[in-house]
């Protein structure tokens, strides 16, 4: 089952402040910030947009902090910037830009923007906080800063923790109402290309929200998700076994390596299964591979455990 995680990273910059401390701190729930907070997990389908009430706290600091980087820098020369990124859509927007004062500040981050309703943050978000020279304003529209203009930066990330879900690039499209999803193959070069370059999962856009909220249904959601994931992994695994190149070294990032990891983690032998499925002289052996793969992908998705834990209503 996919989870959501939150993490914090600091980037190496051309200009760095020595020992800046936790100037920027993050709270996801509107309560106190947690120092050195690294990771938080949520269930698949969690509604970040409505359940999270994030804010950034800027802790007090002295102007001398910037003097250690450049004697010419002062509060008057700088501004503080906070940007949010919708990870799924790859769209950034500025949520705060203001003067640097060095005092304690709280800046609430609203994930609901009436002017940008398409920003749903279903795949999570990144909040980037940094100081920059005010001169950078004349060089861009406020959403991208050149590295030379950035003095200190910190990014707080909340995103889906990828497991088998990392295998499936999703694209939402208008489909017949009787069709939920299907896999569109782009390339058969599974030994050299990544999953994103080999295929994508096309999902009916009419069912987008229901698809993302399945896991919120505690009774049937986990089983439904496991069935869907199993079906996806099954097709991808069988096609990868069929087109795998076994006599040459494949790329580490390739779809073949991803599937090999899944197969062998669940007790299978990738080379043996691929050899059998590619053997046109023994069709029965090829069919047996399908049965073996069915069991492997159910283990990967945890289908049996989800059925075991499913709570059924009492019959009349």
Secondary structure, 3 states (H helix, E strand, C coil): CCEEEEEEECCCCCCCCCCCCCCEEEECCCCCCCCCCCCCCEECCCCHHHHCCCEEEECCCCCHHHHCCCCCCCHHHEEEEEEEEECCCCEEEEEEEEECCCCCEEEECCCCCHHHCCCCCCCEEEEEEEEEEHHHHHHCCCCCCCHHHEEEEEEEEEEEECCHHHHCCEEEECCCCCCCEEEEECCCCCCCCCHHHHEEEEEEHHHHHHHHCHHHCCCCHHHHHHHHHHHHHHHHHHHHHHHCCCCCCCCCCCHHHHHHHHHHHCCCCHHHHHHHHCCCCCHHHHHHHHHHHHHHHHHHHCHHHHHHHCCCCCCC
